[in-house]
Amino acid sequence: MPENAIPQVPQPDDAVVGKEAGAQMLATACAARDAFYATLGAVDADVLAPLVNPAFMGGPRWPSLRQAWRVIRRADSIIIASDGLSDPFEDDDDVFVPRGHLLEVCIEAPLAAFDGHPVQASWLFDVIYQVSQNVADHGSIDLLLQRHGSVSMALDVQHAPAGLEDENEQVGVLLAQGTATLPPSFDTPYGEVMLLTATVLQPAELAHIGEAEDKAPARRDLAAALAASPTGHLSVAKRPAVTPR
């Protein structure tokens, strides 16, 4: 190699180079994700997306820059799922790497939680919006999930229902993989993508995690207690707090 030559950084085996190849990779990834979401329920044709991309105002950048969420309607509930965290990454040299952050996030709530109002106007959308942005900003939530089994967050939620905020006026959320009715992951031509389900916590449940000396087992026990409860993984504002054994 000549003395002043710039060394080439090796790319992953599944990376592609060039705008055209990148666009094809993005289209393929989106098609796989759309097909998976369609297995969960009836997917609204329109996506939820901000008028101005938050990345242009100092917010975290998503892999392909686009930020969106899908509304999936079931018989008695609605799922709101991120749509873009697993898009291919694009760098400044037009190199595209598939699967982005290796995951998407979702939240599911009973129809009554929306009270007939538009999904994007609900406090539940604010929850999954903030969870999505935190995932994009952190960049390695998938590694935390693999290591600890679940992740918790405390969020400043707009218009949170009465009684859901803790003494710091925050709402707790538990992120975990797999529920009785939501699979832990989905397949794409580029490999597996994790699906993380967010469950809104009661203040006592968030305190249980915060007060635990070892938080990973506390989150794990809480996830098991929630799964065994009448509401399961559904995000319900008014419900009894579960007490892990």
C-alpha positions in Angstrom: 0.0 0.0 0.0 1.4 3.5 -0.9 2.6 5.4 2.2 -0.2 8.0 2.0 -3.0 5.7 1.0 -6.2 5.7 3.2 -6.8 2.2 4.5 -10.2 0.7 3.5 -12.5 -0.1 6.5 -13.9 -3.6 6.0 -17.7 -3.7 5.6 -20.1 -6.4 6.8 -20.6 -9.3 4.3 -24.2 -8.2 3.8 -23.5 -4.5 3.2 -24.2 -3.0 -0.2 -22.7 0.1 -1.8 -24.6 2.8 -3.9 -27.9 4.6 -3.7 -29.7 2.2 -6.0 -28.6 -0.9 -4.1 -29.4 0.8 -0.9 -32.9 1.7 -2.0 -33.5 -1.9 -3.0 -32.3 -3.1 0.4 -34.6 -0.6 2.2 -37.6 -1.7 0.1 -36.9 -5.3 0.8 -36.6 -4.7 4.5 -39.8 -2.6 4.6 -41.7 -5.3 2.7 -40.6 -8.0 5.2 -41.6 -5.8 8.2 -45.0 -4.9 6.6 -45.7 -8.5 6.0 -45.0 -9.3 9.6 -47.1 -6.5 10.9 -50.0 -7.7 8.8 -49.9 -11.1 10.7 -50.6 -9.2 13.9 -53.9 -7.5 12.8 -55.4 -5.0 10.3 -52.7 -2.4 9.6 -53.8 1.2 8.9 -52.8 2.3 5.4 -51.5 5.6 6.7 -48.4 5.7 8.9 -48.0 8.1 11.8 -45.0 10.4 11.3 -44.0 13.9 12.5 -44.4 16.8 10.2 -40.8 17.7 10.8 -38.3 15.0 11.3 -37.0 15.3 15.0 -33.5 14.4 13.8 -33.4 17.8 12.1 -34.1 19.5 15.4 -31.4 17.8 17.5 -33.2 14.5 18.1 -31.8 11.0 17.5 -31.3 9.9 13.9 -33.0 6.7 12.9 -31.0 4.3 10.6 -32.5 5.5 7.3 -33.5 8.9 8.8 -37.2 8.3 8.3 -39.3 8.0 11.5 -42.7 6.4 11.5 -45.2 4.2 13.4 -47.9 1.8 12.3 -51.3 1.3 13.8 -52.4 -2.3 13.9 -56.0 -3.0 14.9 -57.1 -6.2 16.6 -60.6 -7.3 17.7 -60.3 -5.7 21.2 -57.1 -3.8 21.1 -54.7 -1.6 19.2 -51.0 -2.0 18.7 -48.7 0.9 17.9 -45.4 -0.2 16.4 -42.3 1.6 15.4 -41.6 1.5 11.6 -38.0 2.3 10.8 -35.7 1.3 13.7 -34.7 -1.8 11.7 -34.2 0.1 8.4 -30.8 -0.4 6.9 -28.1 2.0 8.1 -26.7 4.4 5.5 -23.3 6.1 6.0 -21.8 9.1 4.3 -20.1 6.9 1.7 -23.4 5.4 0.5 -22.7 2.1 2.2 -25.9 0.4 3.4 -26.0 -2.2 6.2 -29.2 -4.1 6.9 -31.4 -4.4 10.0 -30.5 -1.1 11.6 -30.9 -1.3 15.3 -31.9 -4.9 15.0 -35.3 -4.3 16.6 -38.7 -2.6 16.5 -40.8 -1.6 19.5 -44.5 -1.8 20.1 -47.2 -1.1 22.7 -50.7 -2.7 22.9 -53.7 -1.4 24.7 -57.4 -2.2 24.9 -59.7 -0.2 22.6 -61.2 1.6 25.6 -57.8 3.1 26.4 -58.2 5.3 23.3 -61.8 6.4 24.1 -62.5 6.8 20.4 -59.9 9.5 19.9 -57.2 9.4 17.2 -54.3 7.1 18.1 -51.7 9.8 17.5 -53.4 12.1 20.1 -53.3 9.5 22.9 -50.9 9.3 25.8 -50.1 5.8 24.6 -48.6 7.1 21.4 -46.5 9.5 23.4 -45.2 6.5 25.4 -44.1 4.5 22.3 -42.8 7.6 20.6 -40.5 8.3 23.5 -39.5 4.6 23.8 -38.6 4.6 20.1 -36.5 7.8 20.4 -34.7 6.4 23.4 -33.9 3.2 21.5 -32.6 5.2 18.6 -30.5 7.4 20.8 -29.0 4.5 22.8 -28.1 2.4 19.8 -27.5 -0.9 21.6 -30.7 -1.8 23.5 -30.6 -5.2 21.8 -27.4 -6.0 23.7 -29.0 -4.9 27.0 -32.0 -7.2 26.2 -29.7 -10.1 25.4 -27.8 -9.6 28.6 -30.6 -8.8 31.1 -33.7 -10.1 29.5 -35.6 -6.8 29.8 -35.1 -3.0 30.1 -37.1 -0.4 32.0 -37.4 3.3 31.4 -39.0 6.3 33.2 -40.6 8.8 30.9 -42.2 12.3 31.1 -45.5 11.4 29.4 -47.8 14.1 28.1 -51.3 13.9 29.5 -50.6 10.7 31.5 -53.7 9.3 33.2 -54.2 10.2 36.9 -52.4 7.9 39.2 -50.0 6.6 36.7 -47.1 9.0 37.4 -44.7 8.4 40.3 -43.5 11.0 42.8 -41.2 12.4 40.1 -44.1 12.8 37.7 -42.8 10.1 35.5 -44.3 6.9 34.0 -42.5 3.6 34.1 -42.2 1.3 31.1 -40.9 -2.3 30.9 -39.5 -3.5 27.6 -39.3 -7.3 27.0 -39.4 -9.8 24.1 -42.3 -12.0 23.4 -45.8 -12.2 25.0 -48.7 -14.7 24.8 -49.9 -13.0 21.6 -46.9 -11.2 20.2 -43.8 -13.0 18.9 -40.3 -12.1 20.2 -38.9 -11.5 16.7 -39.6 -11.6 12.9 -37.6 -12.7 10.0 -36.3 -10.6 7.1 -34.1 -11.7 4.1 -31.2 -10.1 6.1 -31.8 -11.9 9.3 -33.9 -11.8 12.4 -35.3 -8.5 13.9 -36.3 -8.4 17.6 -39.8 -7.1 18.6 -39.8 -5.5 22.0 -43.1 -5.0 23.7 -43.5 -2.0 26.0 -45.8 -2.4 29.0 -46.7 0.7 31.1 -46.0 0.2 34.8 -47.9 1.2 37.9 -45.9 3.5 40.2 -45.4 0.7 42.7 -44.0 -1.6 40.0 -41.5 1.1 38.9 -40.5 1.6 42.5 -40.0 -2.2 42.9 -37.3 -2.0 40.2 -35.8 1.2 41.5 -35.5 0.0 45.0 -34.0 -3.4 44.0 -30.4 -4.0 44.8 -30.1 -6.1 41.6 -32.4 -4.6 39.0 -32.1 -7.3 36.4 -33.8 -10.1 38.5 -36.4 -7.5 39.7 -37.3 -6.7 36.1 -37.4 -10.3 35.2 -39.7 -11.2 38.1 -41.9 -8.3 37.3 -42.2 -9.3 33.7 -43.2 -12.8 34.8 -45.8 -11.4 37.2 -47.3 -9.2 34.5 -47.5 -12.1 32.1 -49.4 -14.1 34.7 -51.8 -11.2 35.5 -55.2 -10.7 33.9 -54.1 -7.9 31.7 -50.7 -9.5 30.7 -48.6 -7.2 28.6 -51.4 -4.8 27.7 -50.8 -1.2 28.8 -53.7 -0.4 31.1 -53.7 2.9 33.1 -56.0 1.7 35.9 -55.1 -1.8 37.2 -53.8 -3.3 40.4 -50.1 -3.4 40.7 -48.6 -6.9 40.5 -46.3 -8.0 43.3 -43.5 -10.3 42.0 -42.8 -13.3 44.2 
